Amino acid sequence: MDYEIVIGLEVHAQIRTASKMFCSCPNRYGAEPNTLICPVCMGYPGTLPVPNKEAIYKAVQAGLLTDCEIAKFSKFDRKSYFYPDLPKNYQISQYDLPFCSNGKIQLSGKGFSGAMLPDKTIGITRIHLEEDPAKLIHYAHQSGADYNRAGVPLIEIVSEPDMRSADEAYAYLTQLKEILQYGGISDCDMEKGQMRCDVNISLRPVGQKEFGTKAEIKNLNSFSAVHKAIEYEAWRQANILDNGGKIRQETLGWNDEAGETYLMRSKEQAHDYRYFPDPDLMPVTFTDEEIEAIRANLPELPAAMRARLVADYGLTEYDSQVLTSEKAIAEYFEKAAATAINKKILANWIISELLRELGNAKVDITESKVSPENLAELVNLIEKKVINGKIAKDVFVEMFATCAKAEDIVKEKGLVQVADSGAIREFVIEAIKANPKQLEQYKGGNEKLIQFFVGQVMKLSKGKANPQMAIELLKEELNK
């Protein structure tokens, strides 16, 4: 039969704060295991949680950035389950009164395959705030628990079941990540576990309105894994239905090496968690004025920034897409653009040279040895015709390796571009005399050979000749 895939996503994102959600322990990644803990986040008897105001405000910001309704009255609940990653045997979360609900994200752009997707609205059911459990680490014959992560503030963003393909899910995650990063809400580094995704997926015959039985795929840690898991699970469920079987409501894991899902447990229902209001925490209230004050301080989102880069700097749509694909790249460009004369050339250098070298070196742009100011200086040297593009690439290689300034490298190595017409004419005449065969072919009508002569002039001048002046002088001499 022909089936329609129905997909809903639950995204967990750690909030960027200085301390944990209900205690003063540092919210920091990479410390030695079990060194960022205290009696509160370890659930010792008699301890009392104190809510992190910054985390609450950032949860509300996330809701405003996704067009959610913000609750003026909300509360925290206890979600009970017994597992080693929860030292209290319950998680402080939110159940029936979350901070944010009824939002949406306008889907656009490309899917995982690169194909353009039609514009579509994906509903957001809710965004609620909770504490992250500990990180479990599994070895060959034993497991360990690192409680540094226990108590880190976490938002869960639950979508409506509005996605109908793996590509739509990929595009949704990409846009949600951009919103959270640009909003300063989360770094969304999936390798560090700062963003994780659960997929709810079911199939129904085309034309049927009722949803099929869903399965949940837990803790996917990359967008590509989400895409592959959806495609595999859709195939698995279709195969079962085609053979007369029934889909069971169950929780699945994803084996990325094998490329298949596997059964973890039967799916829990809400009543299994025995939610009830946390007696140690007061309800949280907001006035209209407080909500509007948060709204007034919302940052510029990627879509608005892309439009501004095109309008103000004359960049192409492609340029603006690449430069805003990561917040760190956008920030780098904005800093460099503050002093760069030609913003378009600057964009070209970031996209074609800097990002390529960073990728080869496996270095994040925030750790680049070429600062935004130094790259702008290099671009300005080209624009002022102090050096040409060929020399600039050699200078950039040294900048990337040594942190040196472009101007210092140019002066030290004597790379200033030759712009004296007399000196360049001498190189031109020498190049023509040394290549009589090519001269004869040029005279015979092969005008493309002028590029050959330009190369010879650049070789004789050790790359220092102004290319535009070289072309003009070559035309003069060759056409005599």
Secondary structure, 3 states (H helix, E strand, C coil): CCEEEEEEEEEEEECCCCECCCCCCECCCCCCCCCCCCCCCCCCCCCCCCCCHHHHHHHHHHHHHCCCEECCEECCEEEECCCCCCCCCEEEECCCCCCEEEEEEEECCECCCCCECCCEEEEEEEEEEEECCCEEEECCCCEEEECCCCCCEEEEEEECCCECCHHHHHHHHHHHHHHHHHCCCCCCCHHHCCEEEEEEEEEEECCCCCCCCCEEEEEECCHHHHHHHHHHHHHHHHHHHHCCCCCCCEEEEEECCCCEEEEEEECCCHHHHCCEECCCCCCEECCHHHHHHHHHCCCCCHHHHHHHHHHHHCCCHHHHHHHCCCHHHHHHHHHHHCCCCCHHHHHHHHHHHHHHHHHHHCCCHHHCCCCHHHHHHHHHHHHCCCCCHHHHHHHHHHHHHHCCCHHHHHHHHCCCCECCHHHHHHHHHHHHHCCHHHHHHHHCCCHHHHHHHHHHHHHHCCCCECHHHHHHHHHHHHCC
